[in-house]
Amino acid sequence: MQDTDNDSSGAVLLNTFVIKKKRCRVYFHRGTLIWETERPPYTRWTLPLTDALAARFADGSVPISPESKEKQSSPPTSSPTSFVLHYAAQGPKNKWSHHTVTMSHTEPRQVASWVKTIRNYLKNISQRPRKILIFVNPYGGKKKGLKIWEKEVQPLLKIAEIESRVIVTERAGHVRDTLLTTNLDDIQAVVCIGGDGTFAEVFNGLVLRTAKDHRIDPNDSNANFLVPSLPVGVIPSGSTDTLAYSLHGTTDVETAVIHIIFGDTTGLDLSSVHNNRSLLRLYASVLSYGYLGDVIRDSEKFRWMGPQRYDYSGFKKLMANKGYDGEIELLSDPCHPAASTRCMQNCTRCIQHMHNSVPDKEITRKLIVRGKFFMVNGANVSCACSRSPLGFSPHCHIGDGCVDVILVRHTSFINNLRMLLRLSSKNKTLYDLPFVEVYRAREFTFRALPTLHLQSENEITASHLLSGLSVWNCDGEVIQDPNVKIRVHCQLLKVYTRRVQENPDEPSCFCSL
């Protein structure tokens, strides 16, 4: 029995195919593909086509469109009697992987009908990108960006029939400058293969491009930026890849590519950093003053060491145990991060903020905190990574319009070591350490004490050397100005991710059939 409809979403198909030498009844209806063995041991598999990547004849060909038929000088030499379904399955540790299943039938017309119906369904998933702009950073992390593109990313995009325009970055600022000037009319998404710094260049370029197009002054610290029309994907190849880890729950490259192919997006908060004159930067992961600022500044002298330079500089600065006087003024959320739920797939808190259903009056408490700090952090996401499974603030939400402010008071070397060991723990957080304070804020300002009246960036740098001021580590880049205002822009960027599931089902791979 077979009933086909021009609208693939309403199509109903039923037939018997041979899968791994077993006869199986195969059904397709309402976007779900089901197959089950006809004889014992009975096995039944269900695959939502939202998890499918492509359908092709077993010889690798695809159905010929009417336009292609007109151009063909001779008919095809064979009629395939089997087709291959490419799909993705979620396994342990939030990783998705690519799999295939081959279905055979004696009648080529039946095979052609199934391939056409499945392909039409996938084509009609509107959020899936068809043409993307990809930036490859060949220098970041372990300098494997080009290899990752050639060996892991390009083959999957080819299977999913996604056309890509590739730009290999040549210098710092290349991505940002390209996005500010190039024609993006035929592009449906922007993807980067790199670390947090490369990703930061992408969204800084897109947000500033959108602001320019709509005549928004980015140097106004009270400006309301508009969401760029193009979603963004990040494929990790950096040193820490905290954004990829926070979005996907893993730094696995295949998972990131599959999430881009799926086309599902979520809103990601971005935070702006202004001094009293201009916008310094937008960031998505963490802005840190003190210890991590010292590390990023010092590590620049040891770039030849690769990622190990961070360990070396980190040890030096930990031993130095410097403290910095400052004042933080913040507009605080009454909800302490520790009392919040974890940010997972279909996060209620983020959904409420997406629909602006949380009134401003809920965040009204102004606080001023002064003291000497080992580290001041503004975490936009949990900042989890392989070295820090829970991150700075495990309960930080990616789309609630707030930043978690983590203040580490200047204390003993032993306490600093305790704090760093907590960051590497799989089950303990910084929240209960007596010298750590955590606040959730919509915006905050930091002022170094005593206040320095500086006129130029050169003067700022000289003053740092004289007065012992730190710098800001902003997504792995240095911001020299110590006095800044940070403001969160709720879900300013659309990013590709399926997010982390709180209670994932058992791994669902059909290859064992």
C-alpha positions as CSV (number, residue, x, y, z in Angstrom):
1,M,0.0,0.0,0.0
2,Q,1.3,3.4,-0.9
3,D,-0.2,6.9,-0.8
4,T,1.9,9.8,-1.8
5,D,1.1,13.5,-1.7
6,N,2.8,16.5,-3.3
7,D,3.2,17.9,0.3
8,S,5.9,15.6,1.8
9,S,4.8,16.6,5.3
10,G,1.5,14.8,4.7
11,A,2.9,11.9,2.8
12,V,2.2,8.3,4.0
13,L,4.5,5.5,2.8
14,L,4.4,1.9,3.7
15,N,6.5,-0.8,2.2
16,T,8.9,-3.7,2.9
17,F,12.6,-3.2,2.6
18,V,15.6,-5.4,3.3
19,I,17.9,-3.9,5.9
20,K,21.1,-5.7,6.8
21,K,19.7,-8.9,5.2
22,K,16.5,-8.7,7.3
23,R,13.0,-8.0,5.9
24,C,11.5,-5.0,7.6
25,R,8.2,-3.2,7.4
26,V,9.0,0.5,6.9
27,Y,6.5,3.3,7.6
28,F,6.8,7.1,6.9
29,H,4.1,9.5,8.2
30,R,4.1,12.9,9.8
31,G,7.8,13.3,9.7
32,T,8.6,10.0,11.4
33,L,10.3,7.0,9.9
34,I,9.7,3.6,11.6
35,W,11.0,0.2,10.6
36,E,10.5,-3.1,12.3
37,T,11.6,-6.7,11.6
38,E,9.0,-9.0,10.2
39,R,10.3,-12.1,12.0
40,P,11.6,-12.7,15.5
41,P,13.6,-11.4,17.2
42,Y,11.3,-8.4,16.7
43,T,13.0,-5.1,16.7
44,R,11.5,-1.7,16.1
45,W,13.2,1.6,15.4
46,T,11.8,5.1,15.3
47,L,13.6,8.0,13.7
48,P,12.2,11.6,13.6
49,L,13.3,13.0,10.2
50,T,14.5,16.1,12.0
51,D,17.4,13.9,13.0
52,A,18.0,12.9,9.3
53,L,20.8,14.5,7.3
54,A,20.2,13.2,3.8
55,A,18.7,10.5,1.6
56,R,20.5,9.2,-1.5
57,F,20.4,6.3,-3.9
58,A,23.0,3.6,-2.9
59,D,25.2,4.6,-5.9
60,G,25.5,8.1,-4.4
61,S,23.2,9.8,-6.9
62,V,20.1,11.8,-6.2
63,P,16.7,12.0,-7.9
64,I,16.8,14.0,-11.1
65,S,14.8,17.2,-11.1
66,P,12.6,18.2,-14.2
67,E,15.1,20.9,-15.0
68,S,18.0,18.4,-15.0
69,K,16.0,16.0,-17.2
70,E,15.7,18.6,-19.9
71,K,19.5,19.1,-19.9
72,Q,20.3,15.4,-20.0
73,S,21.4,14.1,-23.4
74,S,20.9,10.4,-22.5
75,P,18.8,8.5,-19.9
76,P,20.4,7.2,-16.7
77,T,22.2,3.9,-17.2
78,S,20.7,2.2,-14.1
79,S,17.8,2.2,-11.8
80,P,18.9,1.9,-8.1
81,T,17.2,-0.7,-6.0
82,S,18.4,0.6,-2.7
83,F,18.9,3.9,-0.9
84,V,21.0,5.2,2.0
85,L,19.6,7.3,4.8
86,H,22.1,9.4,6.6
87,Y,21.1,10.4,10.1
88,A,22.6,11.6,13.4
89,A,22.2,9.9,16.8
90,Q,23.0,11.2,20.2
91,G,25.3,9.1,22.3
92,P,27.0,9.5,25.8
93,K,28.4,12.9,27.0
94,N,26.1,14.9,24.7
95,K,27.9,13.8,21.6
96,W,26.1,13.4,18.3
97,S,27.5,11.1,15.5
98,H,26.8,10.4,11.9
99,H,25.3,7.0,10.9
100,T,23.8,5.4,7.8
101,V,21.2,2.7,7.1
102,T,20.7,1.1,3.7
103,M,17.3,0.0,2.6
104,S,16.8,-2.3,-0.5
105,H,13.8,-3.1,-2.6
106,T,13.3,-5.1,-5.8
107,E,11.3,-2.3,-7.4
108,P,13.3,0.8,-8.4
109,R,10.2,2.9,-8.6
110,Q,9.5,2.3,-5.0
111,V,13.0,3.2,-4.0
112,A,12.8,6.4,-6.1
113,S,9.5,7.4,-4.5
114,W,10.9,7.0,-1.0
115,V,14.0,8.9,-1.7
116,K,12.0,11.8,-3.3
117,T,9.6,12.0,-0.4
118,I,12.3,12.0,2.3
119,R,14.4,14.6,0.4
120,N,11.4,16.8,-0.1
121,Y,10.6,16.6,3.6
122,L,14.2,17.6,4.6
123,K,14.2,20.4,2.0
124,N,11.1,21.9,3.6
125,I,12.7,22.2,7.0
126,S,13.0,25.9,6.6
127,Q,15.5,26.6,9.4
128,R,18.2,24.4,7.8
129,P,20.9,26.5,6.1
130,R,21.6,25.8,2.4
131,K,24.5,28.2,1.9
132,I,26.9,29.3,4.6
133,L,29.9,31.5,5.0
134,I,32.7,29.7,6.9
135,F,35.7,31.3,8.5
136,V,38.6,28.9,9.3
137,N,41.3,30.1,11.7
138,P,44.4,28.1,10.9
139,Y,46.4,29.5,13.8
140,G,44.1,29.0,16.9
141,G,44.6,26.3,19.5
142,K,46.8,23.5,18.2
143,K,46.6,25.0,14.6
144,K,44.3,22.2,13.3
145,G,41.6,24.5,11.9
146,L,42.3,23.6,8.2
147,K,42.6,19.9,9.0
148,I,39.3,19.9,10.9
149,W,37.7,21.6,7.9
150,E,39.0,19.2,5.3
151,K,38.6,15.9,7.3
152,E,35.6,16.5,9.5
153,V,33.5,19.4,8.5
154,Q,33.5,19.5,4.7
155,P,32.4,15.8,4.3
156,L,29.4,16.2,6.5
157,L,28.3,19.5,4.8
158,K,28.6,17.7,1.4
159,I,26.4,14.9,2.6
160,A,23.8,17.4,3.8
161,E,24.2,19.3,0.5
162,I,25.1,22.6,2.2
163,E,27.0,24.9,-0.1
164,S,29.9,26.7,1.7
165,R,32.0,29.7,0.9
166,V,35.3,29.4,2.9
167,I,37.6,32.2,4.0
168,V,40.8,31.2,5.8
169,T,41.7,34.0,8.2
170,E,45.1,35.7,7.8
171,R,45.3,38.1,10.8
172,A,43.5,39.3,13.9
173,G,40.4,41.3,13.0
174,H,40.1,39.6,9.6
175,V,36.7,38.0,10.4
176,R,35.2,41.2,11.9
177,D,36.4,43.4,9.0
178,T,35.1,41.0,6.4
179,L,31.6,40.8,8.0
180,L,31.5,44.6,8.2
181,T,32.2,45.1,4.5
182,T,31.3,42.0,2.4
183,N,27.9,41.3,0.6
184,L,26.0,38.8,2.7
185,D,22.7,38.8,0.7
186,D,23.0,35.2,-0.5
187,I,24.3,33.8,2.8
188,Q,22.0,32.1,5.2
189,A,24.4,31.5,8.1
190,V,27.9,32.4,9.3
191,V,30.1,29.6,10.8
192,C,33.6,29.7,12.3
193,I,36.1,27.0,12.9
194,G,38.2,28.4,15.7
195,G,38.2,29.2,19.4
196,D,36.3,31.7,21.5
197,G,38.3,34.6,20.0
198,T,37.3,33.7,16.4
199,F,33.7,33.3,17.5
200,A,33.9,36.7,19.2
201,E,35.1,38.3,16.0
202,V,32.1,36.8,14.1
203,F,29.4,38.2,16.4
204,N,31.2,41.5,16.9
205,G,31.2,41.9,13.1
206,L,27.6,40.9,12.7
207,V,26.2,43.0,15.5
208,L,28.2,46.1,14.4
209,R,27.1,45.5,10.8
210,T,23.5,45.4,11.9
211,A,23.9,48.5,14.0
212,K,25.5,50.3,11.1
213,D,22.6,49.3,8.7
214,H,20.0,50.6,11.2
215,R,22.0,53.8,12.2
216,I,22.5,52.7,15.8
217,D,25.5,54.3,17.6
218,P,27.4,51.4,19.2
219,N,29.4,53.8,21.3
220,D,26.3,54.8,23.2
221,S,26.4,52.6,26.4
222,N,22.6,52.7,26.5
223,A,22.1,51.7,22.9
224,N,19.7,48.8,22.2
225,F,21.4,46.6,19.6
226,L,19.3,44.6,17.1
227,V,19.6,40.9,16.5
228,P,21.5,40.1,13.3
229,S,19.4,38.2,10.7
230,L,22.1,35.5,10.2
231,P,22.4,32.7,12.8
232,V,25.9,31.7,13.8
233,G,27.6,28.3,14.3
234,V,30.8,27.6,16.1
235,I,33.0,24.6,15.4
236,P,35.6,24.2,18.1
237,S,39.4,24.2,17.3
238,G,40.7,26.6,20.0
239,S,42.5,26.2,23.3
240,T,39.6,26.0,25.6
241,D,36.4,26.4,23.5
242,T,34.2,27.4,26.4
243,L,31.4,28.7,24.1
244,A,31.2,25.4,22.2
245,Y,31.2,23.5,25.4
246,S,28.5,25.7,27.0
247,L,26.3,25.5,23.9
248,H,26.7,21.8,23.0
249,G,27.9,20.2,26.3
250,T,31.0,19.0,24.4
251,T,33.8,20.2,22.3
252,D,33.3,17.4,19.8
253,V,33.6,18.7,16.2
254,E,31.1,16.3,14.7
255,T,28.4,17.3,17.2
256,A,28.9,21.0,16.4
257,V,28.6,20.3,12.6
258,I,25.5,18.2,13.1
259,H,23.8,20.9,15.1
260,I,24.5,23.4,12.3
261,I,23.0,20.9,9.8
262,F,19.9,20.4,11.9
263,G,19.3,24.2,11.9
264,D,17.8,24.5,15.4
265,T,18.8,27.8,17.0
266,T,18.6,29.4,20.5
267,G,19.1,32.9,21.6
268,L,22.5,33.7,23.2
269,D,23.1,36.8,25.4
270,L,25.9,39.1,24.5
271,S,27.4,41.7,26.8
272,S,28.8,45.0,25.7
273,V,31.9,46.6,27.3
274,H,32.1,50.4,27.2
275,N,34.5,52.9,28.7
276,N,33.3,56.5,29.1
277,R,34.0,57.2,25.4
278,S,33.2,54.2,23.2
279,L,32.3,50.5,22.8
280,L,35.4,48.4,23.5
281,R,34.0,45.0,22.6
282,L,31.0,42.6,22.8
283,Y,31.6,39.3,24.5
284,A,29.8,36.0,25.0
285,S,31.8,33.9,27.5
286,V,33.6,35.8,30.3
287,L,35.2,39.1,31.1
288,S,37.8,38.9,33.8
289,Y,40.0,41.4,35.6
290,G,42.9,40.6,37.9
291,Y,44.3,37.1,37.8
292,L,43.0,36.0,34.3
293,G,43.7,39.5,32.9
294,D,47.3,39.1,34.1
295,V,47.5,35.7,32.6
296,I,46.3,36.8,29.1
297,R,48.6,39.8,29.1
298,D,51.7,37.8,30.3
299,S,51.0,34.8,28.0
300,E,51.3,37.0,24.9
301,K,55.1,37.0,25.4
302,F,55.1,33.2,25.1
303,R,52.9,32.5,22.1
304,W,55.6,30.2,20.7
305,M,54.7,27.8,23.5
306,G,51.2,27.2,22.1
307,P,48.3,26.5,24.5
308,Q,50.9,25.6,27.2
309,R,51.7,29.3,27.6
310,Y,48.5,29.8,29.6
311,D,49.6,27.1,32.2
312,Y,53.0,28.8,32.4
313,S,51.7,32.3,32.9
314,G,48.9,31.0,35.2
315,F,51.4,29.5,37.5
316,K,53.5,32.6,37.6
317,K,50.6,34.9,38.4
318,L,49.2,32.5,41.0
319,M,52.6,32.6,42.8
320,A,52.6,36.4,42.6
321,N,49.1,36.6,44.2
322,K,48.4,40.2,43.3
323,G,45.3,42.0,44.5
324,Y,43.6,44.9,42.9
325,D,41.5,47.6,44.6
326,G,38.2,48.2,42.9
327,E,34.5,49.2,43.2
328,I,31.7,47.2,41.5
329,E,28.3,48.8,41.1
330,L,25.6,46.4,39.8
331,L,21.9,46.1,39.1
332,S,21.3,42.9,40.8
333,D,18.8,40.1,40.3
334,P,17.3,39.0,43.7
335,C,17.8,35.3,42.6
336,H,21.2,34.0,43.6
337,P,22.7,31.8,40.9
338,A,23.0,28.8,43.2
339,A,19.2,28.9,43.7
340,S,18.6,28.8,39.9
341,T,18.0,25.7,37.8
342,R,20.6,24.6,35.4
343,C,20.3,25.9,31.8
344,M,19.3,23.0,29.6
345,Q,17.3,22.3,26.5
346,N,13.9,24.1,26.7
347,C,15.1,26.2,29.6
348,T,12.1,27.8,31.3
349,R,14.0,30.9,32.5
350,C,15.5,31.6,29.0
351,I,12.1,31.1,27.3
352,Q,10.5,33.6,29.7
353,H,13.1,36.2,28.9
354,M,12.8,35.5,25.2
355,H,9.2,36.5,25.3
356,N,9.9,39.4,27.7
357,S,7.6,38.0,30.3
358,V,9.9,38.9,33.2
359,P,9.2,42.5,34.3
360,D,12.0,44.9,34.9
361,K,10.9,45.5,38.5
362,E,12.1,42.0,39.4
363,I,15.6,43.3,39.0
364,T,15.8,46.5,41.0
365,R,18.4,46.1,43.7
366,K,21.4,48.3,43.3
367,L,24.5,47.1,45.1
368,I,28.0,48.6,45.5
369,V,30.8,46.3,46.5
370,R,34.3,47.6,47.3
371,G,37.5,45.8,48.2
372,K,40.7,44.2,47.1
373,F,40.2,41.5,44.6
374,F,42.2,38.6,43.2
375,M,39.8,38.3,40.4
376,V,36.6,40.0,39.1
377,N,34.6,38.0,36.6
378,G,31.5,38.7,34.5
379,A,30.3,35.3,33.2
380,N,27.9,35.4,30.3
381,V,27.7,31.6,30.2
382,S,28.8,28.9,32.6
383,C,32.3,29.0,31.0
384,A,32.5,25.2,31.4
385,C,35.2,23.4,29.4
386,S,37.2,20.2,29.5
387,R,39.4,21.5,32.2
388,S,36.5,23.0,34.2
389,P,33.5,20.7,33.8
390,L,31.1,23.0,35.7
391,G,32.7,26.4,34.9
392,F,32.8,29.6,36.8
393,S,29.1,29.6,37.4
394,P,27.3,26.3,36.6
395,H,23.8,27.8,36.9
396,C,24.5,30.7,34.5
397,H,21.9,30.9,31.8
398,I,22.7,31.6,28.1
399,G,19.6,33.6,27.4
400,D,18.2,35.2,30.5
401,G,19.5,38.7,30.0
402,C,21.8,38.5,33.0
403,V,25.5,38.0,33.7
404,D,26.9,36.2,36.8
405,V,29.4,38.4,38.6
406,I,31.9,36.3,40.5
407,L,34.2,38.2,42.8
408,V,37.2,36.5,44.3
409,R,38.6,38.5,47.2
410,H,42.3,38.9,47.6
411,T,43.3,36.2,50.1
412,S,46.1,33.7,50.7
413,F,47.9,31.6,48.1
414,I,46.4,28.5,49.6
415,N,42.9,29.9,49.2
416,N,43.6,30.8,45.6
417,L,44.8,27.3,45.0
418,R,41.5,26.0,46.6
419,M,39.6,28.2,44.2
420,L,41.4,26.9,41.1
421,L,41.0,23.3,42.3
422,R,37.2,23.9,42.7
423,L,37.1,25.1,39.0
424,S,38.5,21.7,37.9
425,S,36.0,19.7,40.0
426,K,33.1,17.8,38.5
427,N,30.7,18.3,41.5
428,K,31.9,21.3,43.6
429,T,31.3,25.0,42.7
430,L,32.8,28.3,43.8
431,Y,29.6,29.3,45.5
432,D,30.3,28.3,49.0
433,L,33.9,29.5,49.3
434,P,34.0,32.2,52.0
435,F,36.2,34.5,49.9
436,V,34.0,34.3,46.8
437,E,30.8,36.4,46.2
438,V,28.4,35.7,43.4
439,Y,25.7,38.0,42.1
440,R,23.4,37.9,39.1
441,A,23.1,41.2,37.3
442,R,21.7,42.8,34.2
443,E,24.5,45.3,34.1
444,F,27.5,46.3,36.3
445,T,30.4,48.8,36.3
446,F,33.9,48.4,37.5
447,R,36.1,51.3,38.7
448,A,39.7,50.7,39.7
449,L,40.7,52.4,43.0
450,P,42.1,55.0,43.1
451,T,40.5,56.3,39.9
452,L,42.9,57.2,37.2
453,H,42.2,60.0,34.9
454,L,43.7,58.7,31.7
455,Q,43.6,60.4,28.3
456,S,44.8,57.8,25.8
457,E,45.4,54.1,25.5
458,N,49.2,54.6,25.5
459,E,48.8,56.5,28.8
460,I,46.7,53.7,30.2
461,T,49.4,51.1,29.3
462,A,52.1,53.2,31.0
463,S,49.9,53.8,34.1
464,H,49.3,50.0,34.4
465,L,53.0,49.5,34.6
466,L,53.4,52.2,37.2
467,S,50.4,51.6,39.4
468,G,50.1,47.8,39.2
469,L,46.7,47.8,37.5
470,S,45.5,44.7,35.7
471,V,43.8,44.4,32.3
472,W,40.6,42.7,31.3
473,N,40.6,39.3,29.6
474,C,37.6,39.5,27.2
475,D,37.0,36.2,25.4
476,G,40.8,35.7,25.3
477,E,41.6,39.3,24.1
478,V,43.1,42.1,26.1
479,I,41.1,45.3,27.1
480,Q,43.5,47.8,28.6
481,D,41.0,50.2,30.1
482,P,40.4,49.2,33.7
483,N,37.2,51.3,34.2
484,V,34.3,49.8,32.2
485,K,30.5,49.4,32.1
486,I,29.1,46.0,31.2
487,R,25.5,45.6,29.9
488,V,23.8,42.4,28.9
489,H,21.8,42.3,25.7
490,C,19.3,39.5,26.0
491,Q,19.5,36.9,23.3
492,L,21.2,39.2,20.9
493,L,22.6,36.4,18.8
494,K,21.0,33.3,17.2
495,V,23.3,30.3,17.6
496,Y,23.0,26.8,16.2
497,T,22.6,24.2,19.0
498,R,20.2,21.5,20.3
499,R,21.5,22.3,23.8
500,V,22.1,19.8,26.6
501,Q,19.3,17.5,27.7
502,E,18.8,17.1,31.4
503,N,17.9,13.4,31.2
504,P,19.0,12.2,27.8
505,D,17.5,9.0,26.5
506,E,19.6,5.9,25.9
507,P,21.9,6.3,22.8
508,S,19.8,5.8,19.7
509,C,21.9,4.3,16.9
510,F,20.2,2.0,14.5
511,C,23.4,0.6,13.0
512,S,23.3,-2.6,15.1
513,L,20.1,-3.8,13.3
